[in-house]
């Protein structure tokens, strides 16, 4: 399947200051994650027969030009079933159709399959471009660094499951929401899973060593300078604490964390 990736400058906390927009297919094409309108994306849209517009999730840095390109192309606008209100609030549009995980959308003789991929956002999906083809993974993975999964929006337990699910599929490539193509998906997914395990272990150790507030756990769990990203790290620690609480590995009430052995 013909796949075009364009980095769109946009207000985002992601490194590089851009979100990737994608065009899938040719005469019958799908526009994915049009974060903003640019001359380059305008030309690409004019050169393709865009019939569908879809986003991997409705964070502001992925949806900024959905309304403009939907109006210009008269394409079918899709939103996740059960998350239409969220889509409407983010884009200002009522979708034409809804999808669920497993939905396939035809692009001429080819098709795009929607995959469930929550964690970074509750409405997050990934898109398989052609049978056993590359996957547009949105903000599930990046080639370098890690993805923010921050409470209350993010769900760390769901995110880890999504990474494992993508690893099991083992696609030929991952095309992320930010940064370059991931041409070694399994290695990248293993790296991200290992990163989450290490961060989780540091958080458990911090709580067991007497850190009980979110700020105290944050300071103990991170060794690097958090200038400019402390809020993101704080939200990520909160998401890890929520996961660990659900799994019964510590107790977390939203304000105080305690080891399970001391919580009774």
Buried (B, 14 or more C-beta within 10 A) or exposed (E): BBBBBBBBEBEBEBEEBBBBBBBBBBEBBBBBBBBBBBEEBBEBBEEBBBBBBBBBBBBEBBBBBBBBBBEBBEBBBBBBBEBBEBBBEBBEBEBEEBBEBEBEBEBEEBBBBBBBBBBBBBBBBBBBBBEEBBBBBBBBBBBEEEBBBBBEBBBBBBBBBBBEBBBEBEBEBBBBBBBBBBEEBBEBBEBBBEBBEEBBEBBBEBBBEEBBEBEBBBBBBBEEEBEEBBEBBBBBBBBBBBBBBEEEBBBBEEEBBBBBEEBE
